[in-house]
Amino acid sequence: MWNISELVIAFIISCLATLLVTPLIIKLSNRLKVVDKPDNNRKSHNGEKPSMGGIAIFIGAAAGFMYLQPMQEQMNAIIIGAFIMVLTGLLDDMFELRALYKLAGQVAAALVVVSSGLVIENLTIPFAGTVYMGEFGILLTVLWIVAASNAINLIDGLDGLAAGVSAIGLASILAMAIIDYQIVVVYLSIILIGSCIGFLFHNFHPAKIFMGDTGALFLGYSIAIVAMLGLFKNVAFFSFIVPIIVIAVPVFDTTLAIIRRTMNHQGIATADKQHIHYQLMNMGYSHRGSVLIIYAFSVFFGGMAIIFNSATLLTSLVIFGVIIIGIQLIAEIAGVTVYNRQPLLDGFRRLIGIRNLDKMK
């Protein structure tokens, strides 16, 4: 069993380390000219901003890790994968790597993890029994790590958004790990949450520094790994989607972006300003307001994931339905549905007679 005081100390170490080292990273980033420049296609800030903040997040997490020293069979591979992911992000922040090279780095990190034996091994399907994944489990594991990394990376469009959403997702995993006595997952979640919160002091609007791909890829990778360790290795069918629910907003946003760009005959990596956070700002919400709305969505989905994780089959079905409705409503409100269709909102308008208002004038 874990020691509460040790967890608190580890959290403080991670938070303070990130908080204190970030100003140094700001100076280093400016000196090396590793900055994020305004871009009408997707940037929402004015002027250049240092973008090596991910190094501070990584250092904070490393400090907490060295204090707790969690032991796990695949930990060496996990650490090596983290270094590869951080290096990939840093090189992209410095030199703007081609999408193929970035993907190669992410896959390399995932393959290191897979080679250690941390793989989705089987899936228990209701009424059908256990399905052993075999080699498909390796592919599924690689896809999960790469997808989670890119989901956090793509949602990193507003000050404090990626760090806050990551912290909320990790807090949800932490709650489930405490319930299930997953000690290593508790340790890793605590130090990662601490580093996210320490970074938010400098990154919340108006941000002094961005995490860049260095931070986004590292956090996405970390979320994928702690989910693998705690929720994802041998799972029942409905529990299989729990880690996806935890980061539902970035996963959903990424999925829509892929669909949108494919339909528009654009490259998947093409930048645009049609992500959920930009749509909220187009609706008139402030920068902070848009971020806080997405925080609220993330808390909702995180709460659903916690309930979902220990629910009965019938309850899981009900919660799953609520989650689907919630995702659809978010998409319609944010204006990011395919062809801008709004079946739920249109149904609500019909119910209260809004469509007949013009005829009543």
N, C-alpha and C positions, 0 to 999 in steps of 0.2 A: 504493500500500500504506500502511496505517496505521502510525503510530508508537506502539509499546507504551507508552513513557513518557508520551506525550500522553493515551492512554486511561486510564492509572493516575491521572494528575493530574486529568483530567476527572471520574473516579469520585470521587476525594477531594473535589473542589470541590462536586459535587452532594450528596455525603453530609454533609459538614461544614456546607454552607449550610443544608440541611434540619434537621440536628441543632441548629444554633445559633439558627435563626430560630423553631423550634417553641415554645420557652418564651415568646417574644414573642407568638406567635399565641394561645397559651393565655391570656395576660393580656388580649389584645384580645377574644378570644371571650367570656371571662367578663364583661368590661366591657360588651360589646354585648348580653349575654344570649343569645348564639347557642350554646345548650347542648342536649345530647341528654338528654331526661328519661326515667326508667324507664317501661316500658310492658309490662304483663303479656302483651300479645299477641305481642310479638317481642323485647323488650329483655331482656338478661341481666345488666345492670349495676345497681348500687345508687347512688342519688344522681345529681345532674346532672353531665354531663361536657362540657367544651368540644368543639365539633364543627366547627371551621373548619380542621382539620389539613390538608385538601387544599390550602390556600393555601401552606403550608410545603412540601409536596411539589412544587407547581408552581414555587415560587421556587427550590428546589434544582435542579430540572430545567432551569429557565431559566438559572441560573448556569453549569451545565455546558455548556449549549447555547451560551452566549455565548463560552465559552472555545474550544470545538471549532469552532463556526461551520460545521456541515455544510452543504454546498451540494447542492441538489436542485431540479429544475425546478418541482415543486409545493410547495416549502417555505413560501412565503408563504401559500398557501391552508391548508396544514396548521397553521400558527401561528394564523391567524384562526379556524379550526375549533376549535383548542384553547382559545382565549380564549372562544369562544361556549359551549363545553362547561363550562368552569370557571365562567363567569358563571351559567349555568343551574343548576349544582350549588350555587353560593353563594346564589343567590336562594331555592332550595328549602330550604337549611339555615336561612336567615334567616326566611323567610315561609311555608314549607311549601306550595309550589306545588301546584296541582291536577295530576293525572297527565297530562292532555292538554297543559298548558303545558310540563311537563318534556319530554314527547315532542316537542313542537314545537321546543324548543331543541336537542334531540339531532338531529332531522332537519335543522334548519338548519345545524348544524355539518357533518353528513354531506354535505349538498348543496353547501356551499362546497368541500369536498374533491373531490366529483364534478365540479364545474364547472371544476376545474383540469386535468382529464383523468386523474386517478388513479382508474381504473375497472377492474374485472375484465372483461377484454376478450374472452377466448376460453377454451375448455375443450377439452383433448385427451382424448378418450375412447378407451380401448383397443378396437381392431378396428373403430372407427367413424370415426376421424380427428378433425380439429379442428372444433369447433362454435363459431361466432362468436356471442357473446352479444348484441350489438347493444344495444337499449334495455333488455333484461332485465338486462344487465350493470350498468346504472346502478341499477336497483332492487335487485339483489343486493348491490351495494356499500353502498347506504344501509342495507339490512337488516343487513349484517354489522357496520357501525360501531355502529348502534343496539343490536344484540343483544349485542355484546361489552361495550359501556358498561353495559348493564343487568345483564349477567351478573356483572360485578365488583361492581356496586352491591348486588345481591341477596345475594351471599355475604358482604357486610360486616356480619356479625352477631356476631362474637367479636373480642376484642382481638387485633390483629396478623394477623388472618386474610386480609383483602383485600390488605394490603401485602405479606405474605409470599407468597401465591399469585401475585400480580402479579410479584414479583421472580423467582420460580421460572420462571414462564412466559416472562418477558423473557430470563432466562438461557438457556432452551432456544432461543429465537429467536436470541440472541447466538451460541450455538455453531453453529447452522446458517448464520448470516450469515458467520461466520469461515471455515467450510468452503467457502462459495460466494463468498467475497471481496465481500460486499455491504457496502461501506465505510460508507455513510450509515446503514444499519440497525445496524451495529456501534456507530457513534457514538451514535445515539439510544438504543439498548438500554443502553449503559454508563451514560449520565447518568440514565436512568430507574431503573435498578437501584440506583444510588447514592442517589437521592432516597428510594426505598422503604426502603433499609436505614437511612438516617439517620432516617427517621420511625419505624421500628420501635423505636429506642431509647426513644422516648416512648410508643409505641402497644402494645408487647407487654404481655401481662397481668402485673400490673394496669396498665391504660392510664391515662395522664394526660390524653390527648386522643384524639378520634376523627377520622378523615379526613373524615367526612360525605359527602354526595353530591358535594361539590366535588372531593374526592380520588378517590372511586370512579368517577365519570363521566370524570374526566381520565385516570385510569389505564386504564380500559376503552377509551376512545377512543385512547389512545396505543398500547396493544397492538394494536388493530385496524389502526392506521396503519402501525406497523412491520411487521406481518404483510403488509399490502398492498404495502409497498415491497419486501420481501424475498422473499415466498413466494407471493404471491396474485394477481399481475397477469396473467401468462400461465402457466398451470399445467396439468400433466397431471391426469388424473382423480383419481388417488389422492393426489397432492400437494395437491389442493384441500382435503382435510380436515386437513392438517397444522396450520394455525393453530387449528382447532377442537380438535384433540387437545392442543395446548399449554395451553389453558385448559379442559380437559375437565371438571374438577370443577365450576367455576361454571356452565359451559354446561349440563351435565347437571342440576345442581341447579335452574337456572332453568327448564329444559324440564319437569322433574317438577313444579315449582311451578305452571306454567301448566296442565298436565294436571290436577293435583290441584284447583286452584281452579275450573277449568272444570267438572269432574265434581261439585263441591260447589256449583255455581251461585253462585260468588263472583266478584267482580271480579278481574282478573288482578293488579292492584296492591294487592289486599288483603293486609295483613300477617298472618303466622302464625308459629308456632314449630315448623314441621315440616320446616325445611330440614335438610340433612345434618348440619351442625354441632350443631344443637339435638338431633337424634336421637342423636348420639354422646354428648352430655352426659346424655340420658335413660337411656342404657345404663350410665351410671355412670362414664364417663371425666371427668376433671377438665377445667376450662376450658383449661388449657395442653395437656393431653393430647389433647383433641379437635382443637385447632389443629395440633398436631404430627402427628397422624394424617393430617389433610387435606394438610399439607405433604408427607408421605410419598407420598400418592396423587398429588399434583401433580408430584413428582420422577419418579415412575414414568411418568406420562403424558408428561412432558417428554422423558424418555429415549426412550420409544417414538416420539415425534414426530421426534427427531433421527435415529433409525435408519430410520424410515419415509420420511423426506425423500430419502434416497439409496439406497433399497432397490430391488431388481428387482421386477417385477410379481408373481412368485410369492411372494417374501418379504413384499411389501406385503400380500398376501392373508392370509398367516399372521399377521403382526403385527396386521392389522385384526381378525382373529378373536380374538387374545389381548386386544386392547383392549376388544372387546365383552364378553368374559367378565369382564374386570376391572371394567368399569362395572356389569355385572349383579351381581357379587359385592359391590361397594361398596353398591349399592342395597339388596341383601338384608340385609347386615350392619347397615346404618344404619336399616333398617326403613322405607324410603321408596319401596317398589315399589307399583304399583297393586294395590289390594285386599290388600296385604301378602303377596303370593305370593312364595315362596322356592324356585323349582324347582331351582336349583343346590345350595343348602344342604340341601333335602329329599333330593336325589339322594345327597349325601354322607352324610346320616344313614342312608339306606337301605343304602348301601354298607358302613358300619361297624356296622349293626344297632342303631342307637340307638332306632329306633321299636319294637323288640322288647323293650327293657329292661323296660317295665312288665309285659309278659307273663311275664318271667322271674322277677319278684319272688315 
